[in-house]
Amino acid sequence: MRDDYEQFKSRGAEIVCVAPHDLTETRQLAEALNLPFPVLADAERKVFQAYDIASSAWSLGQRPGLYVIDRQGIIRFAHVGWQQWDIPSNRKVRAELDKIDSGH
């Protein structure tokens, strides 16, 4: 997502990352990864619970979740991975954004 951030922005999208850490750890993570988008701390995992993204021994920790939410707050695409590295490609996410723009 970081490497294609401008492509997402050009589609009118904003990326927001939610990290299951406290504010200090989240800030360190964002700086270490040089993330150009907002990274929110969720140490109590309330967002993860709200979106039903559970931590699991099978996934070696926190499972990844990726959601495309439109301006009306409607989830248009959702992917919850089984492993930490199980996330859709940037190309797939951009295609989902294009579907919203085209009305499909």
ABEGO torsion letter per residue (X at the ends): XAAAAAAAAAAGBBBBBBBBBBAAAAAAAAAAAGBABBBBBBAAGAAAAAAGBBBBAAAGEBBBBBBBBBAAGBBABBBBBABAABBBBAAAAAAAAAAAAAGX
